Amino acid sequence: MLDTGTTRKAVPAIAVMMMLALPILGQDWTDRSEYDLVLAIRAEADPAKKLLILDQWKDKYPKTKLRKARWELYLAAYQSLGSLDRMLDVAGEMAADTPPNLMGLYWFTLLTPGAKEPSPVLMGRAEKAAQQLLTGLGMYFGRDKKPSETTESDWEQQRSHVECTAHRTLGWVKWQRSEYPAAEQEFTACLEKNPVNAELSAWLGMVLALQNKPVQALWHLARAANLTGQGALATARRAEVSDLLEKRYISYHGAVDGLKELESGAVSGTHAFPPAGFQIESAEALKARKEEEELNLSNPELAAWRRIRKRLQAQDGETYFAESVKNSPLPKLKGRLIRYSPATRPKDIVLSMDNPEAEEVFLRLDAPFTNKANPGIDIVFEGTAVSFTREPFTLTIAVQRQNVEGWPSSPRR
């Protein structure tokens, strides 16, 4: 349910809308009795009592020419009482008018995501209202002159706010329909216009999570949970988002370390989106990195081989080999002897590297060994890459015989 704070924040930002809707009281009266009723409504400070007089007006003058003014007075009274459901009902009547009332379209668009039971019919109406609101704004703000009492800056700010409201509801409708990429697009459009909006950051974070985009989702959830001041969530809602953030962060990263840095970074600037290249290390990547660090200490040759193979097996492996590996010296590597040729003076040596069953490396010696060796021995070598195939994976390396360690010495005669 949308809280009353949301509607209170909306009021200053839609001052321009009031120019469109409320006619000057004193025109188009049915009779003096109607005039007196409206004066009584305007004089009454108690919103509950004001509603009673409004109901009298509605009962006695159902087809008044001032129904637009009456709707707006109903909206104001229900807003004062915090009755958002009744505001939504009134806004729905206004939005269904012919032609649609721009003020009604705005409030119906704003309030629908907070409905207790958002039915498919209600969502369809909200989607239509948001689209009509954008069309109406294009006509209104595109007119030749803005009101003389409105500054250019305020004019643009008011337009931006109402456009954001429309995109917010369009995104919410797409979200409820599980159309997540479309919802992401609408929420992004809104945040680009109003980056200090914790609610939209929270919604976008949830939609991104549903699309399996965990890094971006965590950024937006962190921003939503930590924004303060204007645009911040209510205290209870902030606590909910903060709890969700921590659970998702631990699920993705594997631990809570780094979360505080994420939270502070997400709100350190005015931009709503993460910087280019922003990353959070996943639990799998963290585990792999630690294992690689340990392997670098215990078996540096195998660690070097795994890095080479991983890069060559990437999608652009052939290009990487041609541009960065071919004819370049490789780090010291270690493999296990599988076979060699010729049988008496070995010059071509085949090694397994990580998988004892796979023939992965072919060594081409500049000069043959003068004796045999038993398969299974470890060979350490340094050389230059000559050729590479992806399937089956093989790397051919030119090696000077003096840079090969582990081959048994020739027996003395």
HELIX and SHEET records of a PDB file:
HELIX    1   1 THR A    4  ALA A   13  1                                  10    
HELIX    2   2 ALA A   15  ALA A   21  1                                   7    
HELIX    3   3 ARG A   32  ALA A   43  1                                  12    
HELIX    4   4 PRO A   47  LYS A   60  1                                  14    
HELIX    5   5 ARG A   67  LEU A   81  1                                  15    
HELIX    6   6 LEU A   84  ALA A   95  1                                  12    
HELIX    7   7 LEU A  102  LEU A  111  1                                  10    
HELIX    8   8 THR A  112  GLY A  114  5                                   3    
HELIX    9   9 PRO A  120  PHE A  141  1                                  22    
HELIX   10  10 GLU A  152  GLN A  176  1                                  25    
HELIX   11  11 TYR A  180  LYS A  193  1                                  14    
HELIX   12  12 ALA A  198  LEU A  210  1                                  13    
HELIX   13  13 PRO A  214  ASN A  226  1                                  13    
HELIX   14  14 THR A  235  HIS A  253  1                                  19    
HELIX   15  15 LEU A  259  ALA A  266  1                                   8    
HELIX   16  16 ALA A  283  SER A  298  1                                  16    
HELIX   17  17 PRO A  300  LEU A  312  1                                  13    
HELIX   18  18 GLY A  317  TYR A  320  1                                   4    
HELIX   19  19 PHE A  321  VAL A  325  3                                   5    
HELIX   20  20 ARG A  401  ASN A  403  5                                   3    
SHEET    1   A 7 THR A 384  THR A 389  0                                        
SHEET    2   A 7 THR A 394  VAL A 399 -1                                        
SHEET    3   A 7 VAL A 361  LEU A 365  1                                        
SHEET    4   A 7 ASP A 348  SER A 352 -1                                        
SHEET    5   A 7 LEU A 333  SER A 341 -1                                        
SHEET    6   A 7 ASP A 378  PHE A 381 -1                                        
SHEET    7   A 7 VAL A 404  GLU A 405 -1                                        
END                                                                             
